[in-house]
Every structure is written in structure tokens, then in C-alpha cells.
């Protein structure tokens, strides 16, 4: 059952992102959708592979956090320029 944890974690992070969209920049929706889609994909891959693999957590986390950093940096620059 440990192979389900990365996918479930990613789906929960995606849902969390959808729930805070009112207090963060609107583009955070794309990151939330990324995590939700990756969570679903990882759950399907985990069911097929049958064991926990490092890429199941690493790839979605790195790309998702990179997207968050870019979005937040861009939003900060917009606020500073006003």
C-alpha cells in the first residue's frame, strides 16, 4: 500500500491548491491541475508497476515546485512594479 502514497499526496496537494486560489495568484490553478493530473497518473502507474518508484514522487514534485516558484516570482514583480 506504500505505492499509493505519492499519488494520494499529489492529489491532496492539487486539491489544496484549488482551495487557496482566492488568496494566491490565479495561475496557481495550473499548478494544482498539474499535481492532480500527476497524482492520477502516478496511481495508475503504481497499480501497473506494483512497487514504489522514486520518480513517482520526484518528477512531479520538482516540476510542480518550479512552476510555483515561477508564478510567485512573476506575481511579486507585478506587485512591485505597481
Order of alpha helices (4+ residues) and beta strands (2+ residues): alpha-alpha-alpha
